[in-house]
Amino acid sequence: NGSTELGGLPPIASNDPVLAWIWSLTATVQMSVRLADRVEAANSLSALALDSERNKKMIVDEGGIPPLLKLLNENNSLEAEIAAGNALYEIGNVEERVDGIVDCLGIGLIVKVLNNSRMNVQIRISNLLIRMLELSCYAKEAFVKENVIRPLVSLLSFETFDDDDIF
């Protein structure tokens, strides 16, 4: 019996070990007490998403977006925000999955991060935002309702250079 090899998981998981891995990583992002474990699991989901479109679809289908959005909301952890933002960026490369992020109330969190997080997180999240805007009219409408223009203008107007750099 293949299910005993994977700790008694349902037969579908024993036939598809990636599915079992996605379940485990998603559960860790959602429920682990240790923030470092949640960050590591989000980074692993991001790596899995990079591997294939199938993995991205499975992460979304198995409920991976809400825990990543929850992790993105960890204002006190730069690593958590970056890991969650990277995973969401990798997952959100087609309209259907971008719409999934919108449906999971991700737009408000993305705008919040643009308003409140450190600059390097804001830049990474703005890349996610740009991708979402390019792919989905539904996301465009949601971002307009959340007044995304204000934090974007603030981000773009932030001067990161010295006067010497101009000349």
N, C-alpha and C positions, 0 to 999 in steps of 0.2 A: 504494500500500500504506500503510495507516494506521499500521502498526507502526513505520515509520521516523520518523514524527513524534514518537513518544514514546521514541526511543532504542532501537528494536529489541525492545520488550517483546512478550510473547505477544499474540496477537490479542484475547483477552478484555480485556486491559488497554487496548488501543487503542480498543475499543468502549466502555469504561467508565473514563474518566480518573480518577474518584474512587478506583477500585480501585488504579490505578497510584500515585496519591498516597499512599494508605494503606500500600501496600507500602514506598514510599520512606520515609515518616515512621516506620513501625515499625522498619525497618532502621536508621534513624538513632538512634532511641531505644535500640536493642539494641547497636549496634556503634560508634557514633562515639567517637572518642578525646576530643574536646572536650565537656566537660560542658555548656557553653553551647548547643551544637548539639542535644544530647539533650534539654535542657530546652525549647528552642524547638520541637522536633519533638513533644514531649509536649503542649505548649500548642496546637499545631496540631491534634493528634488530638482534644484536648478541644473545640476550636472545631468541628471536623468532626462530632463526636458531638452537639454542640448543634444542628446543622443538621437532622438527621433520624434517625429510628429505623433506617432502612436503613443509614446510615453507622455507627451504633453496632454493628449486627449484623455489618457487614463488618469492622470493626476487630477484633471478637472472633473471627470466622471466620478471619481472616488472621493470627491469632496475636499480637494486640496486647496481651493481658493480661500475659504473662510479662515482656516488656521494661518495661512500666509498673511492675510490681511490683519489678523489679530497680532501677529508677530511684528508687522510693519508699524503697528500702533505702540510699540515699546519705545517711547520717547527717550527713556533713560539709557538706551543701548544703541550705540552707533552700529555695532556689528549685527544686531538683530534687524535694524531697519535696512541695512545694506543687503543682508542675506535674503530677506523677504522681498525687497524691491527687485533684486536680480532674478529671483525665481519667478515673480510675477511678470517681469519683462520677457523672460524666456517662454513662459506659457502663453502670453498674450500676443501671439504673432499672426492670428487669424481673427476675423470678425466675430465668429461664434464664441471664441474663448474670451475676447475682449468684452463682449456682451455679458458673458458669465461673470466677469469681474464687476461690471456695472450692476448686475442683478444681485450680487452679494454685498451691495452697498459700499463698494470699494472707492467710488469717486470722492465721497466725503473724506475718507481717510487719506487719499492721495493729496487732496487739496490741503488737508491739515498738515501733512508732512511738508508740503511746499511752503506753508506758512511758518512752521515751528521748528523744523529740524536744522541740523548743521548743513553748511554749504555743500559738502561732498555728497550728502544724502539727497539734498534738493536737486543736485545736478543729475544724479542717477534716476531719481523719480521723474524728473522732467523728461528724460528719455523714454520712460514708460508712457508718460502722458502723451508725448508726441506720437508714439506708435499707436496708441489707442485712438487718438484723433484722426490719424491717417486711415485707420481701418474701419471705423464704426461711426455712423451718423447718430446712433443711439448714445454712444459715449460722448459725442460732441454736445448733444442736447443736455446730457447729465452734467457735464463740466460747466456749461453755461449757467445752468441752474445753481451750481455750487460756487459761482463767481470765481472761476479759475484765473481770470485775466489779472486780477490784482496781485496775487502772489507771483505770477509769471513776470509781470512788469517789474516788481520789486527784485526778483532774481536777476533779470536782465540788466537792471540799472545798478546793481551792486558793482562797485569798482574794485577790480582785483589786480590793478596794475599801478606802478609808480609813474610819476611824471616823466622819469628818465626813459621808461619803456615806450613812450609815445614817439620819441624822436629817434 
